[in-house]
Amino acid sequence: MSTNAFPSYALGRFRFRRGRPLPFGASPTRDGINFALASRHASSCSLLLFKKGERLPMVEIPFLESFRSGDVYAMTVLDLDPRELEYGFRLDGPYDPARGQRFDAQQILLDPYARAISGLEHWRQADGRYDLYPYRALPYFEDFDWGEDQQLNRPLEECIVYEMHARGFTAGAADVECPGSYAAIAEKIPYLLELGVNAIELMPIFEFDELDNKYHQPETGERLLNYWGYSPIGFFAPKAAYAAGADAARELKQLVKSCHQAGIEVWLDVVLNHTAESDEAGPTLSFRGIDNSLYYLLKPDGSYHNFSGTGNSLNCNHPAVRALLLDCLRYWVSEYHIDGFRFDLASSMTRDTQGNPDPDPPLLEALARDPILAHTKLIAEAWDAGGLYQVGSFPDYGRWAEWNGRYRDDLRRFVKGDGGMVGALAARLGGSPDLYAGRGPWASVNFITAHDGFSLWDLVAYNQKHNEANGQDNADGMGENLSWNCGWEGATEDAEINALRRRQMKNFLTLLLFSQGLPMLLMGDEICHSKGGNNNSYCHDGALNSFDWARLATGAALFLFLRHLILWRKALAVLRRRAYLRHQAEAGSGYRAESISYHGTAPWQPDWSHESRRLALLFCGAALADDDCPAEMLYVIANAHWEAATFVLPRLPARRRWHLAVNTSMLPPRDSYPPGEDIPLGAQESVIAGARSVIVLLGR
């Protein structure tokens, strides 16, 4: 039966009838707008319609009992103009916190499926946010001309990822029309192409309230922000304040389309493990008032499990919540052509409905098997704030890759000179087969730095965190950073210390780009960006988190160095493998194609002892067409010792010579050469690796 056959009703000038239970949220019909909302435990529900920008509703329409299908309330309201409308819901039901029920008929609630949200359009402006209904759902049905655009579907192992903050990347750029916007990122695509990255990972852009922070800067009294945005209000609406114009959805889609035209994928850092409603003392905005015991993981006394560290945890593996999250990601892929998702605190999403780790979580399998997400990257941050650490053991279903926290920690320890790290270095540079043997190096997202923690410069300039400006007495942020300040805490004019710091940064970047797996870079590391030792800069809107475009001049040497590394990664297929290289233990009769071998200061003699701080790795690519000799031979020498050492080089096949691509102990511009400009070594028998340096050679 057509919905047009249902009887219609009137309340004042508004006409309405029974609606469709699917899809959830607001959707257009031929003659109106359909509204559908699910709640298992509510006793009643009503729809409130607001004229856009008006404080009080135009009408409140109760859902008749005949409008209910199962647990879904559905109503079509006729003759509405979506461009002039805001809407919300009011639900009634039991208020019994000990049993998990927190219904409050005084609250007006945000639609979990809202595709746009008003009240947050202007950055750092609080007007209207503290009314009874501060964040309002907007029906959004605008079309966008995608042309022939689609996901780029680049294989994971081919990706070079650049993590960025959507506002911070351009907030300090003087040469863009609207700094801090989606449109401004599009203007900076030439910069991304020059650097060489082919995927950007945007920190959270789901709508959030940047003023949701109780702390103040202790010296100035200035209000601190929820700048990073890891407290989502809605899962379907883009952050409106990141738009230069009034239509954030259109502007974000245009950014994705422009990136795709340039060959750059767009990934989103998504927070699906908790919401901005926080704990028992937090606000009731949406989920808590719609069906608290269904949406959140609760303890037996009705209080909230807090595996996110922010007050609550979503009940991700409940069938209804699982459907919501699957709908969310399908929406971003189908409507925004998003290429991949990085899941914040993804281990929280593996917990069952009692909060216990589930080895076979239904949500993760559903995402891995979903046909719409079939070519979408799924990247897990494989831990949560409840102590569940799953790096290497995250349920992957043959699809999930992981932020490799072990890579970050082991590389930091090795480069700063800790003993006993040579074996770990070998595993990490080889794609972590000890962690991902059943998958392959593509499952390892390798990184040294990310938004959370020290920047690359701070990693070599600070031994301790300096988070006093966060207003929490330096109690927030990680206590152990595995960093080394090279002899002085913070900024210094000492030329020798600064030279060592620059060399250490180059060591980190070289090892990262010449590892199996896919590398991820942090915005600003290429220009020596510093946060002044703050390793939890989540609350700062300004210099700590903004890309300083003026530093491109002073940081040009490191930018060029990194650009050369990226060019080499793109040029050498042996670095972009989906399967592991085979281990070759000794020279034998020659070099095996598609192999990896380990060496010390003498060929084929690695030193695995605790005191060793030196290792060389030989990567051999696929065989040439006319014989069994590898087409690519790459030799990476890592000397984390404080003294130089002579490395005797493996003897190459006939007619090949060792060529120098990278030597971090040299000063620019002789510290790196792009493909095609690498120089043959004068002495082919050995090379001196300077103290705390990395050398990359090619045998060709």
C-alpha positions as CSV (number, residue, x, y, z in Angstrom):
1,M,0.0,0.0,0.0
2,S,1.3,3.4,-0.9
3,T,1.9,5.8,2.1
4,N,-0.4,8.2,0.2
5,A,-3.3,5.9,1.1
6,F,-2.8,6.5,4.8
7,P,-5.3,8.9,6.3
8,S,-3.9,12.4,7.1
9,Y,-4.4,14.5,10.2
10,A,-4.0,18.2,11.0
11,L,-2.7,20.2,13.9
12,G,-3.2,23.8,13.2
13,R,-1.8,24.5,9.7
14,F,0.3,21.3,9.7
15,R,-0.9,18.2,8.0
16,F,0.7,14.8,8.7
17,R,0.1,11.1,8.3
18,R,1.7,7.8,9.1
19,G,5.3,7.6,7.7
20,R,7.8,5.1,6.5
21,P,9.9,3.4,9.2
22,L,12.9,3.4,6.9
23,P,15.2,5.2,6.3
24,F,15.8,6.6,9.8
25,G,16.1,10.4,10.2
26,A,14.5,12.9,7.9
27,S,14.0,12.0,4.2
28,P,12.1,13.6,1.4
29,T,8.8,12.4,0.0
30,R,6.8,13.6,-3.0
31,D,4.7,15.9,-0.8
32,G,6.6,16.4,2.4
33,I,9.3,15.1,4.8
34,N,9.3,11.7,6.5
35,F,10.7,11.5,10.0
36,A,11.6,8.2,11.6
37,L,13.2,7.5,15.0
38,A,13.7,4.3,16.9
39,S,13.4,3.8,20.7
40,R,12.7,0.5,22.4
41,H,11.9,1.8,25.8
42,A,10.1,5.1,25.3
43,S,6.4,5.3,26.1
44,S,5.7,8.2,23.7
45,C,7.4,10.4,21.2
46,S,6.6,13.7,19.5
47,L,8.1,15.7,16.7
48,L,9.0,19.4,17.2
49,L,9.3,21.7,14.1
50,F,11.1,25.0,14.4
51,K,11.3,27.8,11.9
52,K,15.0,28.1,11.2
53,G,16.7,30.3,13.8
54,E,13.6,30.7,16.0
55,R,13.9,29.8,19.7
56,L,10.4,28.3,20.2
57,P,8.9,25.5,18.0
58,M,6.2,26.2,15.5
59,V,4.4,23.0,16.5
60,E,4.8,19.8,18.4
61,I,3.1,16.8,16.8
62,P,2.7,13.6,18.8
63,F,3.3,10.3,17.0
64,L,0.0,8.4,17.1
65,E,0.2,4.8,18.2
66,S,-0.7,3.8,14.7
67,F,2.4,5.6,13.5
68,R,4.6,3.1,15.3
69,S,6.2,0.1,13.5
70,G,7.9,-2.1,16.1
71,D,10.2,0.2,18.0
72,V,10.2,2.9,15.2
73,Y,8.1,6.1,15.3
74,A,7.5,7.3,11.7
75,M,5.5,10.3,10.5
76,T,5.3,12.2,7.2
77,V,4.6,15.9,7.6
78,L,3.2,17.5,4.4
79,D,4.2,20.7,2.5
80,L,7.4,21.5,4.4
81,D,10.2,23.6,3.1
82,P,13.4,21.8,4.3
83,R,15.5,25.0,3.8
84,E,13.5,26.9,6.4
85,L,13.2,24.1,9.0
86,E,14.8,22.7,12.1
87,Y,13.5,19.8,14.0
88,G,13.9,17.7,17.2
89,F,12.1,15.0,19.2
90,R,10.7,14.7,22.6
91,L,10.4,11.3,24.2
92,D,8.8,10.2,27.5
93,G,9.4,7.0,29.4
94,P,10.8,5.8,32.7
95,Y,13.4,7.7,34.6
96,D,15.2,5.0,36.6
97,P,19.0,5.5,36.4
98,A,19.7,2.3,38.4
99,R,18.0,0.4,35.6
100,G,19.7,2.4,32.9
101,Q,16.6,4.5,31.9
102,R,17.0,8.3,31.8
103,F,14.0,9.6,29.8
104,D,13.2,13.2,30.4
105,A,10.1,14.7,28.7
106,Q,11.5,18.2,29.3
107,Q,14.3,17.6,26.9
108,I,14.2,18.2,23.2
109,L,16.5,15.7,21.5
110,L,18.7,15.7,18.4
111,D,18.0,13.1,15.7
112,P,21.0,10.6,15.7
113,Y,20.6,10.6,11.9
114,A,20.7,14.3,11.4
115,R,22.6,15.1,8.2
116,A,23.2,18.7,9.3
117,I,23.1,20.4,12.7
118,S,22.5,24.0,13.4
119,G,23.8,26.0,16.4
120,L,27.5,25.4,15.7
121,E,28.0,27.3,12.4
122,H,30.4,29.9,13.8
123,W,33.7,28.9,15.4
124,R,34.0,29.9,19.0
125,Q,30.6,31.6,19.2
126,A,28.3,30.5,21.9
127,D,25.1,32.2,20.9
128,G,22.1,29.9,21.5
129,R,24.2,26.9,22.6
130,Y,22.8,26.8,26.1
131,D,19.1,27.0,25.3
132,L,16.8,24.1,26.0
133,Y,17.6,22.7,22.5
134,P,21.1,24.0,21.6
135,Y,22.0,21.7,18.7
136,R,19.2,21.3,16.2
137,A,18.7,18.8,13.4
138,L,18.4,20.2,9.9
139,P,16.7,18.2,7.0
140,Y,19.4,18.3,4.3
141,F,18.6,16.9,0.8
142,E,20.8,19.0,-1.5
143,D,22.2,17.3,-4.6
144,F,25.9,17.5,-5.6
145,D,27.3,17.1,-9.1
146,W,30.0,14.4,-8.6
147,G,30.5,13.9,-12.3
148,E,32.5,10.7,-12.8
149,D,34.1,10.9,-9.3
150,Q,34.4,7.7,-7.2
151,Q,36.7,6.3,-4.5
152,L,40.2,6.1,-5.8
153,N,40.6,2.5,-4.5
154,R,44.4,2.8,-4.2
155,P,45.8,-0.4,-2.6
156,L,46.7,0.1,1.1
157,E,50.4,-0.7,0.5
158,E,50.6,2.1,-2.1
159,C,49.3,4.8,0.4
160,I,51.4,7.5,2.0
161,V,49.2,9.1,4.6
162,Y,49.3,12.7,6.0
163,E,47.3,13.2,9.2
164,M,45.9,16.7,9.4
165,H,43.6,18.9,11.4
166,A,40.9,20.3,9.1
167,R,41.1,23.8,10.6
168,G,44.7,23.8,11.8
169,F,46.2,23.0,8.4
170,T,45.2,26.3,6.9
171,A,44.2,28.5,9.9
172,G,47.6,30.3,9.7
173,A,47.7,30.5,5.9
174,A,47.7,34.0,4.5
175,D,47.4,33.0,0.9
176,V,44.0,31.2,1.0
177,E,40.6,32.9,0.8
178,C,39.1,31.5,4.0
179,P,41.7,30.1,6.4
180,G,40.7,27.1,8.5
181,S,38.1,25.8,6.1
182,Y,37.5,22.8,3.9
183,A,37.8,25.1,0.9
184,A,41.2,26.2,2.1
185,I,42.5,22.7,2.2
186,A,41.5,22.4,-1.5
187,E,43.6,25.5,-2.2
188,K,46.6,23.7,-0.6
189,I,46.4,20.6,-2.7
190,P,49.4,21.7,-4.8
191,Y,51.5,21.7,-1.5
192,L,50.3,18.1,-0.8
193,L,51.3,17.1,-4.3
194,E,54.7,18.7,-4.0
195,L,55.3,16.8,-0.8
196,G,54.2,13.6,-2.4
197,V,51.5,12.2,-0.1
198,N,48.6,10.5,-1.7
199,A,46.1,10.2,1.2
200,I,45.0,12.8,3.8
201,E,43.5,11.7,7.1
202,L,41.3,14.4,8.5
203,M,41.0,14.5,12.3
204,P,37.4,14.4,13.5
205,I,34.9,16.4,11.3
206,F,31.7,15.0,12.7
207,E,29.9,17.9,14.3
208,F,31.1,18.7,17.8
209,D,31.1,21.7,20.1
210,E,34.5,23.3,20.4
211,L,33.4,25.1,23.5
212,D,32.8,21.9,25.4
213,N,35.8,22.2,27.7
214,K,35.7,23.3,31.3
215,Y,39.4,24.2,31.6
216,H,41.1,27.6,31.3
217,Q,44.6,28.6,30.4
218,P,46.2,29.2,33.8
219,E,48.3,32.2,32.8
220,T,45.8,34.2,30.8
221,G,42.5,32.8,32.0
222,E,41.5,32.2,28.4
223,R,38.9,29.5,27.9
224,L,40.4,26.4,26.4
225,L,38.6,24.5,23.6
226,N,37.7,21.0,22.5
227,Y,39.9,21.8,19.5
228,W,40.6,18.3,18.2
229,G,36.9,17.3,18.2
230,Y,36.9,13.9,19.7
231,S,33.5,14.3,21.3
232,P,30.9,13.9,18.5
233,I,27.4,15.3,18.8
234,G,26.2,13.7,15.6
235,F,27.6,11.0,13.3
236,F,26.1,12.1,10.0
237,A,26.7,15.9,10.0
238,P,30.0,17.5,9.0
239,K,31.5,20.2,11.2
240,A,29.7,23.4,10.0
241,A,32.3,25.8,11.4
242,Y,34.9,24.3,9.2
243,A,33.1,25.6,6.1
244,A,33.9,28.9,4.4
245,G,30.2,29.2,3.3
246,A,26.8,28.2,4.6
247,D,26.8,24.7,3.1
248,A,29.4,22.6,4.9
249,A,28.2,19.4,3.2
250,R,28.7,20.8,-0.3
251,E,32.0,22.3,0.5
252,L,33.4,19.1,2.0
253,K,32.2,17.1,-1.0
254,Q,34.0,19.6,-3.3
255,L,37.1,19.1,-1.2
256,V,36.9,15.3,-1.7
257,K,36.2,15.7,-5.4
258,S,39.2,18.1,-5.8
259,C,41.5,15.7,-3.9
260,H,40.4,12.8,-6.0
261,Q,41.1,14.8,-9.2
262,A,44.6,15.3,-7.9
263,G,45.0,11.6,-7.0
264,I,44.7,12.1,-3.2
265,E,42.4,9.9,-1.1
266,V,40.5,11.4,1.8
267,W,40.2,9.4,5.0
268,L,38.3,10.4,8.1
269,D,39.3,9.9,11.7
270,V,36.0,8.7,13.2
271,V,34.9,8.6,16.8
272,L,32.3,5.8,17.0
273,N,33.1,4.6,20.5
274,H,31.5,7.5,22.6
275,T,29.6,10.7,22.3
276,A,29.6,14.2,23.8
277,E,27.0,13.3,26.4
278,S,29.8,12.1,28.7
279,D,28.9,10.5,32.1
280,E,26.1,10.9,34.6
281,A,26.9,14.6,35.0
282,G,26.9,15.3,31.3
283,P,24.3,16.9,29.1
284,T,21.3,15.0,27.6
285,L,21.5,15.8,23.9
286,S,20.4,12.8,21.9
287,F,21.1,9.1,22.6
288,R,20.7,9.4,26.4
289,G,17.2,10.7,26.1
290,I,16.2,8.4,23.2
291,D,17.2,5.1,24.8
292,N,20.1,5.3,27.3
293,S,20.2,1.6,28.2
294,L,20.3,0.6,24.6
295,Y,22.9,3.0,23.2
296,Y,25.5,3.0,26.1
297,L,27.4,0.3,27.9
298,L,26.2,0.4,31.5
299,K,27.4,-1.2,34.7
300,P,25.0,-3.2,36.8
301,D,24.2,-0.1,38.9
302,G,23.2,1.9,35.8
303,S,26.4,4.0,35.7
304,Y,28.5,4.3,32.5
305,H,31.4,2.2,31.5
306,N,34.2,4.5,30.4
307,F,36.4,2.7,28.0
308,S,36.9,6.0,26.1
309,G,38.3,8.1,28.9
310,T,35.6,10.7,28.2
311,G,32.8,9.5,30.4
312,N,30.8,6.9,28.3
313,S,31.1,4.1,25.8
314,L,28.7,3.3,23.0
315,N,27.1,-0.2,23.1
316,C,28.6,-0.8,19.6
317,N,27.7,-4.5,19.3
318,H,24.0,-4.1,20.2
319,P,22.1,-4.9,17.0
320,A,20.4,-1.4,16.9
321,V,23.6,0.5,17.6
322,R,25.5,-1.7,15.2
323,A,23.0,-0.8,12.5
324,L,23.3,2.9,13.3
325,L,27.1,2.8,12.9
326,L,27.0,0.8,9.8
327,D,24.5,3.3,8.3
328,C,26.8,6.1,9.3
329,L,29.8,4.7,7.4
330,R,27.7,3.7,4.4
331,Y,26.5,7.3,4.3
332,W,29.9,8.9,4.3
333,V,31.1,6.5,1.5
334,S,28.0,6.8,-0.7
335,E,27.3,10.5,-0.1
336,Y,30.8,11.9,0.4
337,H,33.0,9.3,-1.5
338,I,35.2,8.9,1.5
339,D,38.1,6.5,0.8
340,G,38.9,5.2,4.3
341,F,38.2,5.5,8.0
342,R,40.6,5.5,11.0
343,F,38.6,4.4,14.1
344,D,39.5,6.1,17.3
345,L,40.0,3.7,20.3
346,A,38.7,0.9,18.1
347,S,39.2,-1.8,20.7
348,S,36.3,-0.3,22.6
349,M,34.2,-1.3,19.5
350,T,35.2,-5.0,20.2
351,R,33.4,-5.1,23.6
352,D,30.2,-7.0,24.0
353,T,27.0,-5.6,25.5
354,Q,28.4,-6.2,29.0
355,G,31.7,-4.4,28.2
356,N,33.8,-7.5,27.9
357,P,36.2,-8.1,25.0
358,D,34.6,-10.2,22.3
359,P,37.0,-12.2,20.1
360,D,34.4,-12.1,17.3
361,P,32.6,-8.7,17.5
362,P,29.6,-8.5,15.2
363,L,30.2,-4.8,14.3
364,L,33.7,-5.3,13.0
365,E,32.6,-8.3,10.9
366,A,29.7,-6.3,9.6
367,L,32.0,-3.4,8.5
368,A,34.5,-5.8,7.0
369,R,31.8,-7.7,5.0
370,D,29.6,-4.8,4.0
371,P,29.3,-4.5,0.1
372,I,29.1,-0.7,0.2
373,L,32.4,-0.5,2.2
374,A,34.0,-3.3,0.2
375,H,36.8,-1.0,-1.2
376,T,37.0,1.3,1.8
377,K,40.0,1.3,4.1
378,L,39.4,0.3,7.7
379,I,42.1,1.3,10.1
380,A,41.9,0.5,13.8
381,E,43.5,2.3,16.7
382,A,43.8,-1.1,18.3
383,W,43.5,-0.1,22.0
384,D,41.1,1.8,24.3
385,A,41.2,3.7,27.5
386,G,40.1,0.7,29.5
387,G,43.4,-1.1,29.1
388,L,42.5,-3.3,26.2
389,Y,45.5,-3.4,23.9
390,Q,45.1,-5.4,20.6
391,V,48.0,-4.3,18.4
392,G,48.6,-7.4,16.3
393,S,45.6,-9.2,17.6
394,F,42.7,-6.9,16.6
395,P,39.9,-8.9,14.9
396,D,40.6,-8.2,11.3
397,Y,38.4,-10.5,9.1
398,G,41.0,-10.1,6.4
399,R,40.2,-6.4,6.0
400,W,41.3,-4.4,9.0
401,A,44.7,-2.7,9.2
402,E,46.0,-1.1,12.4
403,W,47.9,1.9,13.7
404,N,51.0,0.0,14.7
405,G,51.8,1.4,18.2
406,R,54.6,-1.2,18.5
407,Y,56.3,0.3,15.5
408,R,56.1,3.8,17.0
409,D,57.5,2.7,20.4
410,D,60.3,0.4,19.0
411,L,61.5,3.0,16.5
412,R,61.6,5.6,19.2
413,R,63.6,3.4,21.5
414,F,66.1,2.4,18.8
415,V,66.8,5.8,17.4
416,K,67.3,7.4,20.8
417,G,69.9,4.7,21.5
418,D,68.3,2.2,23.8
419,G,69.9,-1.2,24.0
420,G,68.3,-4.5,23.1
421,M,66.3,-3.0,20.2
422,V,68.0,-4.4,17.1
423,G,65.7,-7.4,16.9
424,A,62.6,-5.2,17.2
425,L,63.9,-2.8,14.6
426,A,64.4,-5.7,12.1
427,A,60.8,-6.8,12.7
428,R,59.3,-3.3,12.3
429,L,61.2,-2.4,9.2
430,G,60.2,-5.7,7.7
431,G,56.5,-5.0,8.1
432,S,56.1,-6.5,11.6
433,P,55.6,-10.2,10.6
434,D,55.6,-11.1,14.3
435,L,52.3,-9.1,14.5
436,Y,50.7,-9.5,11.1
437,A,51.9,-12.9,9.8
438,G,48.4,-13.9,8.9
439,R,47.7,-10.7,7.0
440,G,50.8,-9.0,5.5
441,P,52.7,-5.8,5.8
442,W,49.7,-3.8,4.4
443,A,48.0,-4.3,7.8
444,S,50.7,-2.2,9.5
445,V,50.2,1.6,9.5
446,N,53.6,2.7,10.5
447,F,54.1,6.0,12.3
448,I,56.5,7.8,14.6
449,T,54.2,10.7,15.6
450,A,50.5,11.5,15.5
451,H,48.3,14.2,16.8
452,D,48.3,12.6,20.2
453,G,51.8,13.0,21.6
454,F,54.9,14.9,20.8
455,S,55.5,16.3,17.3
456,L,58.7,15.1,15.6
457,W,60.7,18.1,16.7
458,D,59.5,17.8,20.2
459,L,60.4,14.1,20.2
460,V,64.1,15.1,19.8
461,A,63.9,18.3,22.0
462,Y,62.1,17.3,25.2
463,N,62.5,14.5,27.7
464,Q,59.4,15.5,29.6
465,K,55.9,16.7,28.7
466,H,55.1,20.4,29.3
467,N,51.3,20.6,29.4
468,E,50.9,23.3,31.9
469,A,49.0,25.5,29.4
470,N,46.2,22.8,29.4
471,G,45.0,23.9,32.8
472,Q,45.4,20.5,34.5
473,D,48.6,21.0,36.4
474,N,50.5,19.0,33.8
475,A,48.7,15.9,34.9
476,D,47.2,15.1,31.4
477,G,48.9,13.5,28.5
478,M,51.2,10.5,28.4
479,G,54.0,10.4,31.0
480,E,56.3,8.2,29.0
481,N,57.1,9.5,25.5
482,L,60.3,7.5,24.7
483,S,61.8,10.8,23.7
484,W,65.4,12.2,24.0
485,N,66.2,15.9,24.1
486,C,69.7,15.5,22.7
487,G,71.2,17.1,25.7
488,W,69.0,20.1,26.5
489,E,65.4,20.5,27.4
490,G,63.6,22.6,24.8
491,A,64.7,25.3,22.5
492,T,68.5,26.1,22.4
493,E,70.9,28.1,20.4
494,D,73.5,25.4,20.7
495,A,74.5,24.6,17.1
496,E,75.7,21.1,17.9
497,I,72.5,20.1,19.7
498,N,70.4,21.5,17.0
499,A,72.4,19.6,14.3
500,L,71.9,16.4,16.3
501,R,68.2,17.0,16.5
502,R,67.9,17.5,12.8
503,R,69.9,14.4,12.2
504,Q,67.6,12.4,14.5
505,M,64.5,13.7,12.8
506,K,66.0,12.6,9.4
507,N,66.8,9.2,10.9
508,F,63.2,8.7,12.0
509,L,61.8,9.8,8.6
510,T,64.2,7.6,6.7
511,L,63.4,4.5,8.6
512,L,59.7,5.2,8.3
513,L,59.7,5.7,4.6
514,F,62.0,2.7,4.0
515,S,59.9,0.2,6.0
516,Q,57.5,-2.4,4.8
517,G,53.9,-1.4,5.6
518,L,52.3,2.0,4.9
519,P,53.8,5.2,6.4
520,M,51.8,7.9,8.1
521,L,53.1,11.4,8.6
522,L,52.0,14.1,11.0
523,M,51.1,17.5,9.6
524,G,53.9,20.0,10.3
525,D,56.6,17.5,11.0
526,E,58.1,18.3,7.6
527,I,58.7,21.9,8.7
528,C,60.0,21.1,12.3
529,H,56.7,22.2,13.9
530,S,57.0,22.4,17.7
531,K,54.2,22.4,20.4
532,G,56.7,23.5,23.0
533,G,56.7,20.1,24.6
534,N,52.9,19.8,24.9
535,N,52.0,16.2,24.2
536,N,48.2,16.7,24.6
537,S,47.4,19.8,22.7
538,Y,43.8,18.9,22.2
539,C,42.5,22.2,23.7
540,H,44.5,24.9,21.9
541,D,43.3,26.9,18.9
542,G,46.4,28.7,17.7
543,A,50.2,28.3,17.2
544,L,50.5,25.0,19.0
545,N,48.2,23.2,16.6
546,S,48.3,25.3,13.4
547,F,50.6,24.7,10.5
548,D,53.0,27.6,10.3
549,W,53.3,28.3,6.7
550,A,56.1,30.9,7.3
551,R,58.3,28.0,8.4
552,L,58.4,26.6,4.9
553,A,61.3,28.8,4.3
554,T,63.3,27.9,7.4
555,G,62.2,24.3,7.2
556,A,62.8,23.9,3.5
557,A,65.8,21.5,4.0
558,L,63.7,18.9,5.9
559,F,60.8,19.3,3.5
560,L,63.1,18.6,0.6
561,F,64.6,15.7,2.4
562,L,61.2,14.1,3.1
563,R,60.1,14.8,-0.4
564,H,63.1,12.8,-1.7
565,L,62.2,9.9,0.6
566,I,58.6,9.8,-0.7
567,L,59.9,9.8,-4.2
568,W,62.1,6.8,-3.5
569,R,59.2,5.0,-1.9
570,K,57.1,5.5,-5.0
571,A,59.9,4.4,-7.2
572,L,60.8,1.2,-5.4
573,A,58.2,-1.5,-5.6
574,V,60.1,-3.6,-3.0
575,L,58.9,-1.1,-0.4
576,R,55.2,-1.4,-1.3
577,R,54.6,-5.1,-1.1
578,R,51.3,-6.7,0.0
579,A,53.1,-10.0,1.0
580,Y,56.1,-10.4,3.2
581,L,59.6,-10.8,1.8
582,R,61.2,-14.2,2.5
583,H,64.1,-14.3,4.9
584,Q,67.5,-15.1,3.4
585,A,69.9,-16.2,6.1
586,E,73.2,-16.3,4.1
587,A,74.5,-15.4,0.7
588,G,74.8,-19.0,-0.6
589,S,75.0,-19.0,-4.4
590,G,73.5,-15.6,-4.9
591,Y,70.7,-13.3,-3.9
592,R,67.1,-14.6,-3.7
593,A,64.4,-12.5,-5.3
594,E,61.7,-11.2,-3.0
595,S,63.9,-11.6,0.1
596,I,65.1,-9.8,3.1
597,S,68.4,-10.4,4.9
598,Y,70.0,-8.9,8.0
599,H,73.6,-7.7,8.4
600,G,75.9,-6.0,10.8
601,T,79.1,-4.1,10.2
602,A,80.1,-7.3,8.3
603,P,77.7,-8.7,5.7
604,W,75.5,-11.6,6.8
605,Q,76.6,-11.1,10.4
606,P,74.0,-9.2,12.3
607,D,74.7,-8.5,16.0
608,W,71.5,-9.3,17.9
609,S,73.1,-8.7,21.4
610,H,71.6,-6.3,23.9
611,E,74.5,-3.9,23.5
612,S,74.1,-3.7,19.7
613,R,72.8,-0.5,18.2
614,R,73.6,-1.2,14.6
615,L,71.8,-3.1,11.9
616,A,71.7,-3.3,8.1
617,L,68.9,-4.7,6.0
618,L,69.0,-5.8,2.4
619,F,65.7,-5.8,0.6
620,C,65.6,-7.7,-2.7
621,G,62.7,-7.1,-5.1
622,A,61.1,-9.3,-7.7
623,A,63.3,-11.1,-10.2
624,L,64.3,-9.6,-13.5
625,A,62.5,-11.1,-16.5
626,D,65.7,-12.6,-18.0
627,D,67.2,-14.2,-14.9
628,D,66.8,-14.8,-11.2
629,C,68.6,-11.7,-10.1
630,P,66.4,-9.2,-8.1
631,A,65.4,-6.2,-10.1
632,E,65.7,-4.0,-7.0
633,M,68.4,-4.2,-4.3
634,L,68.0,-1.8,-1.4
635,Y,70.5,-1.6,1.6
636,V,69.4,0.3,4.7
637,I,72.1,0.9,7.3
638,A,70.9,2.1,10.8
639,N,73.6,3.2,13.3
640,A,72.0,4.4,16.5
641,H,75.4,4.2,18.3
642,W,77.0,7.5,19.4
643,E,80.2,6.5,17.5
644,A,80.7,6.1,13.8
645,A,81.2,2.7,12.3
646,T,82.5,1.1,9.1
647,F,80.0,-1.2,7.4
648,V,81.5,-3.7,4.9
649,L,79.0,-4.0,2.1
650,P,77.7,-7.2,0.5
651,R,79.2,-8.0,-2.8
652,L,76.8,-7.1,-5.6
653,P,76.1,-9.3,-8.7
654,A,78.2,-8.5,-11.8
655,R,77.9,-5.1,-13.4
656,R,76.1,-3.6,-10.4
657,R,77.4,-0.9,-8.1
658,W,76.3,0.6,-4.9
659,H,74.7,4.1,-5.2
660,L,73.9,6.5,-2.4
661,A,70.4,7.8,-2.0
662,V,70.4,8.9,1.7
663,N,73.0,9.7,4.3
664,T,71.5,11.5,7.3
665,S,75.0,12.4,8.7
666,M,75.6,14.7,5.8
667,L,74.5,18.3,5.6
668,P,71.9,19.4,3.1
669,P,71.8,19.1,0.1
670,R,74.1,16.1,0.2
671,D,72.0,14.2,2.8
672,S,69.6,13.0,0.1
673,Y,69.2,12.6,-3.6
674,P,66.0,12.0,-5.6
675,P,65.6,8.9,-7.9
676,G,67.8,9.2,-10.9
677,E,70.2,11.5,-9.2
678,D,71.7,9.0,-6.7
679,I,75.5,8.9,-6.8
680,P,77.8,5.9,-7.1
681,L,80.0,5.2,-4.0
682,G,83.6,5.9,-4.6
683,A,84.6,2.8,-2.6
684,Q,82.3,-0.1,-3.2
685,E,83.7,-2.3,-0.5
686,S,82.6,-0.4,2.6
687,V,80.9,2.8,3.8
688,I,81.3,4.8,7.1
689,A,78.0,5.4,8.9
690,G,78.4,8.4,11.1
691,A,77.3,8.5,14.7
692,R,73.5,8.3,15.0
693,S,72.8,8.1,11.3
694,V,71.0,6.2,8.6
695,I,72.3,5.4,5.1
696,V,70.3,4.1,2.2
697,L,72.1,2.5,-0.8
698,L,70.8,1.0,-4.0
699,G,72.6,-1.8,-5.9
700,R,72.1,-1.2,-9.6
